[in-house]
Amino acid sequence: MSEDDNKKGKLKPFKDLYLISMVGIQLVVSILVGLIIGIYLDSKFGTSPILTLIFLLFGIGAGYINFFRVFRGEQK
């Protein structure tokens, strides 16, 4: 086993931690961005909860799409 392989083995837990935290942050940020845009548009147009719910769903969808992209990329 070479020195590079030994270093890669030691850094594997940090890489996994990085990926988990990256996915979690992306999920939360995309949901919050969708929520904030929806609240702003609702206050601008007076369409109480409709646009908030629509953009919240868009944010949730975008977060899970990012999650599956990262997960699929790690399996390759």
N, C-alpha and C positions, 0 to 999 in steps of 0.2 A: 504494500500500500504506500503510495507516494505521499509527500507532505501536503500537496494540494487536495488529495482525496480526504486526508485527515482533517484539514481545515473545513472542507465542505460538510463533513459529518458533524463537526462541532457547531457549524452555523445553521444547520437545518432547523433546530427549534426556533431560532430567531426569524428565519424566513417564514416559517409557519405562523408565528405570532404576528409578523408584519402583514401577511395576507389576511388573517382573521380581522385584525384591527382595520385594515384598509377597506374590507368589505363592509364592516360594521359602520364605519364613518360614512362611506358612500351611501349606504342604505338610509341612514338617519338624515344626511344632508339632502338627498333627493326628495325625501318625504317632506322635510321642512320647507324646501324651496317650493314645492307644489302647494303646500298649505299657505305659505305667505303670498304667493301669486294669487291664489284663489281668494284669500281674504281681501287683498288689495282690490281685485277686480270686483268683488261683491260690494265693497264700500264705494267704488267708483260708479257702478251701474245700478246699485240698489237691488240686486238680485239675491237677497239674503244668503241662504246656505247653498244654493245650487252650484255656483262656480267654485266655491270652496270645496265642495264634495268632489266635483269633477276633477279639479286640479290635484286634490289629495290623492285620488285614484291614479292619476297620471304619475304622480311622484312615487307612489307605492310600486306601480308597474315598472318605472324606470329603475328603481332601486333593485328590484328582483331581477331585471334583465342584466344589470351590472353584476349582481351576485352570480348568476348562472354563467356569464361570460368568464369571470375569474375562475370559477369552479371548473368549467370545461377546459380552460387553458392550463390549469394545473394537472389535469388528468393526462394531457398529451405528453 
